[in-house]
Each structure stands twice: as structure tokens, then as C-alpha cells.
């Protein structure tokens, strides 16, 4: 009598994952719908380019990670292998910086087309998640300690930052270049900034929230 077929758990054939592979899977596992750029992974994990390339190739060969023109994501097998967590990994407090409604003439796709894959001053592009009800654009600061997300759900837009307590004061400075780009989308005249991208005195009272 033939018993039921045995199904090995995903990744069982791999043996122990090296530390770097586990780190990559854990990072991608924070949001399984997101597609993360190579540069975003490298900055977030502070890993050498060649080491990251080799590890990603192994993970793809093992069927745990897939790649497209925008970056990398977990496969269904990769999602089962890691403990999938929310995008907010608990490493820092999430601060809501702006909540606003998109004007009728703007659709979420217009915002995404203008901002996705761009760098903003010290913020580097990290990746994008396109869901049925929400799109999320993500950037990271130098050193990977500050994470900035722009969430688009219907006509509602939320700009938020995640950072350890010691870095929270820098969040507002980090997002100012994004605010300038958003103001342009809204048709708000650009506020004067200094050479560091900081809003000059007198310009801080105006903006999207006003």
C-alpha cells in the first residue's frame, strides 16, 4: 500500500542558509508584495555589491527569489520559508508626516509615475508595492536607518517615516525634497530652500498641510 506523498517544506533541500541569504530573505519578507531594487537592498543591508549579486543568484536558482525589470521579490516558496512580517519591522517608530487628499485632477498613478525610482536629496529609492487597494513607494536614507514611505489609497495620500528615536529629528529634513515634488504635483508654488534643501525661514508655514 502506497502512503501519502511526502512534501518537503520549501527550502528543505537547501540546507542551512548562509547569514547573508537569510538577511535578504528576511528583508524581502517584510512585504511580500513589494519589489525591491538591487541598490535598495544593498543600502539597507550594507553589503558589498558582488556579495549581494552572488547571494541573489543562489536564491533565484533555489526558487526563493524572483527578479523583474524593477527589482527583486519573494516567490511563493520564499514566502513560506521565511516568517513574513509587516513592512514596519519594529526597528523604529513610524511617524505620520502628512495626510492629504489628492485633487480630482490627480490619480495615484500620476503620483507614482512622477516619484517612483527617483532619489530625493539624501533619500535613495528602495522599492514599490502595488496592491489592489494601496500603492506604497519607499525610500531609505544614508545608512538605512531612516525609511520613508508614501502610501496611496484611492485619493488619500500618507507620507510617513520610520526611524530609531535618535534619528527622528532628521526625518523631517529627509523628506523635504519629496515635499517639494508633491507641492509641484499639487500646483503649489515652490517654497524657497537653502543649499542643503532646507526650507528657508518664512516658508515653513505654507505647504500641503495648509
C-alpha positions as CSV (number, residue, x, y, z in Angstrom):
1,X,0.0,0.0,0.0
2,X,1.4,3.4,-1.0
3,X,1.2,6.1,1.6
4,X,0.6,9.7,1.0
5,X,3.2,11.6,-0.8
6,X,5.7,13.4,1.4
7,X,6.1,17.1,0.7
8,X,9.3,18.7,1.9
9,X,9.0,22.2,3.3
10,X,10.2,25.0,1.0
11,X,13.9,25.4,1.1
12,X,14.4,22.0,2.8
13,X,16.8,21.0,0.1
14,X,19.0,24.0,0.7
15,X,20.5,23.1,4.0
16,X,21.2,26.0,6.3
17,X,21.0,29.3,4.6
18,X,24.1,31.4,4.9
19,X,23.7,34.6,7.0
20,X,23.6,36.8,4.0
21,X,20.9,34.8,2.3
22,X,18.8,34.8,5.5
23,X,19.2,38.5,5.8
24,X,18.0,39.0,2.2
25,X,15.0,36.8,2.6
26,X,14.1,38.5,5.9
27,X,14.3,41.9,4.2
28,X,12.2,40.9,1.2
29,X,9.8,39.1,3.6
30,X,8.8,42.3,5.3
31,X,6.4,42.9,2.5
32,X,5.9,40.1,0.0
33,X,4.1,42.3,-2.5
34,X,6.9,44.7,-2.8
35,X,9.5,44.7,-5.5
36,X,12.9,45.9,-4.1
37,X,15.6,47.4,-6.2
38,X,19.2,46.0,-6.1
39,X,20.5,49.3,-4.9
40,X,17.8,49.5,-2.2
41,X,18.8,46.0,-0.8
42,X,22.5,46.9,-0.9
43,X,22.0,50.1,1.1
44,X,19.5,48.6,3.5
45,X,21.8,45.6,4.3
46,X,25.1,47.5,3.9
47,X,26.5,44.6,1.8
48,X,29.1,44.6,-0.9
49,X,27.7,44.6,-4.5
50,X,29.5,41.4,-5.5
51,X,28.4,39.5,-2.4
52,X,24.8,40.6,-2.9
53,X,24.9,39.6,-6.5
54,X,26.2,36.1,-5.7
55,X,23.6,35.5,-2.9
56,X,20.7,36.8,-5.0
57,X,21.7,34.4,-7.9
58,X,21.7,31.5,-5.5
59,X,18.4,32.4,-4.0
60,X,16.9,32.8,-7.5
61,X,18.4,29.4,-8.5
62,X,16.8,27.9,-5.5
63,X,13.4,29.3,-6.4
64,X,13.1,31.6,-3.4
65,X,13.6,34.9,-5.1
66,X,12.3,36.2,-8.5
67,X,13.6,39.2,-10.5
68,X,11.9,41.5,-12.9
69,X,12.8,44.9,-14.5
70,X,12.0,46.7,-11.3
71,X,13.9,44.6,-8.8
72,X,13.5,41.5,-6.6
73,X,10.7,39.9,-4.7
74,X,10.0,36.7,-2.8
75,X,8.4,33.7,-4.7
76,X,5.6,31.8,-3.0
77,X,8.3,29.3,-1.9
78,X,10.4,32.1,-0.4
79,X,7.3,33.5,1.4
80,X,6.7,30.1,3.0
81,X,10.3,29.7,4.0
82,X,10.6,33.0,6.0
83,X,8.3,34.4,8.7
84,X,6.5,37.1,6.7
85,X,6.3,40.3,8.7
86,X,4.7,43.7,8.0
87,X,6.7,46.4,6.3
88,X,7.1,48.0,9.7
89,X,9.7,45.7,11.3
90,X,9.7,47.3,14.8
91,X,13.2,48.7,14.4
92,X,11.9,52.2,14.8
93,X,8.8,54.3,15.4
94,X,6.6,55.1,12.5
95,X,5.8,58.9,12.3
96,X,3.0,60.2,10.1
97,X,4.3,63.4,8.5
98,X,1.4,64.3,6.1
99,X,-2.1,63.1,5.4
100,X,-3.8,64.7,2.4
101,X,-6.4,64.1,-0.3
102,X,-5.3,64.1,-3.9
103,X,-7.1,66.7,-6.0
104,X,-9.6,65.5,-8.6
105,X,-7.2,66.0,-11.4
106,X,-4.6,63.7,-9.9
107,X,-4.8,59.9,-9.8
108,X,-2.4,57.7,-7.7
109,X,-0.8,56.5,-10.9
110,X,0.2,60.2,-11.7
111,X,2.0,60.4,-8.3
112,X,3.7,57.1,-8.8
113,X,4.8,58.0,-12.3
114,X,6.4,61.2,-11.1
115,X,8.1,59.9,-7.9
116,X,8.9,56.2,-8.3
117,X,12.5,55.2,-8.8
118,X,13.8,58.8,-8.1
119,X,16.3,59.9,-5.5
120,X,15.5,62.9,-3.3
121,X,18.5,64.6,-1.7
122,X,19.8,62.0,0.8
123,X,16.9,59.6,0.2
124,X,17.6,56.7,-2.1
125,X,15.0,54.7,-4.0
126,X,14.2,51.4,-2.2
127,X,11.2,49.8,-3.8
128,X,7.5,49.8,-4.6
129,X,4.5,47.7,-3.6
130,X,1.4,47.7,-5.9
131,X,-1.6,46.2,-4.2
132,X,-5.3,46.0,-5.0
133,X,-6.1,48.8,-2.6
134,X,-2.9,50.6,-1.8
135,X,0.4,51.5,-3.6
136,X,3.5,52.2,-1.4
137,X,6.6,53.9,-2.6
138,X,9.7,53.5,-0.3
139,X,13.0,55.3,0.1
140,X,15.8,54.9,2.6
141,X,18.2,57.4,4.0
142,X,22.0,57.0,4.0
143,X,23.0,54.2,6.3
144,X,19.5,52.6,6.0
145,X,18.3,54.0,9.4
146,X,15.6,56.2,8.1
147,X,12.8,54.7,5.9
148,X,10.3,56.9,4.2
149,X,7.0,55.6,2.7
150,X,4.4,57.3,0.6
151,X,1.1,55.4,0.8
152,X,-1.6,55.9,-1.9
153,X,-5.0,54.5,-1.2
154,X,-7.7,55.8,-3.5
155,X,-7.5,59.6,-3.2
156,X,-5.9,59.5,0.2
157,X,-2.1,60.1,0.5
158,X,0.0,59.5,3.6
159,X,3.7,60.3,3.9
160,X,5.4,58.6,6.8
161,X,8.9,57.9,8.2
162,X,10.3,55.2,10.3
163,X,13.4,55.7,12.3
164,X,15.0,54.9,15.7
165,X,14.4,57.5,18.4
166,X,17.8,59.1,17.9
167,X,17.1,59.7,14.2
168,X,13.6,61.0,14.4
169,X,14.5,64.7,14.2
170,X,16.2,64.0,10.9
171,X,13.0,62.6,9.4
172,X,11.6,66.0,8.6
173,X,14.7,67.2,7.0
174,X,15.0,64.0,4.9
175,X,11.6,64.3,3.3
176,X,11.7,67.9,2.3
177,X,12.8,67.2,-1.2
178,X,9.8,64.8,-1.6
179,X,7.5,67.6,-0.2
180,X,8.8,69.9,-2.9
181,X,8.0,67.3,-5.6
182,X,4.5,66.8,-4.1
183,X,3.9,70.5,-4.0
184,X,4.7,70.7,-7.7
185,X,2.1,68.0,-8.3
186,X,-0.5,69.9,-6.3
187,X,0.4,73.1,-8.2
188,X,1.7,74.8,-5.1
189,X,4.4,77.4,-5.8
190,X,7.8,76.0,-4.7
191,X,9.0,77.2,-1.3
192,X,12.5,78.8,-1.2
193,X,15.1,76.4,0.1
194,X,18.8,76.8,1.0
195,X,21.8,74.9,-0.4
196,X,21.0,71.9,1.9
197,X,17.5,71.6,0.7
198,X,16.1,73.0,3.9
199,X,13.0,75.3,3.8
200,X,14.0,78.9,4.4
201,X,12.5,80.9,7.3
202,X,9.0,82.1,6.4
203,X,8.3,79.3,4.0
204,X,7.5,76.7,6.7
205,X,4.0,77.9,7.4
206,X,2.8,77.0,3.9
207,X,2.5,73.7,2.1
208,X,0.3,70.7,1.6
209,X,-1.0,70.6,5.2
210,X,-2.0,74.2,5.0
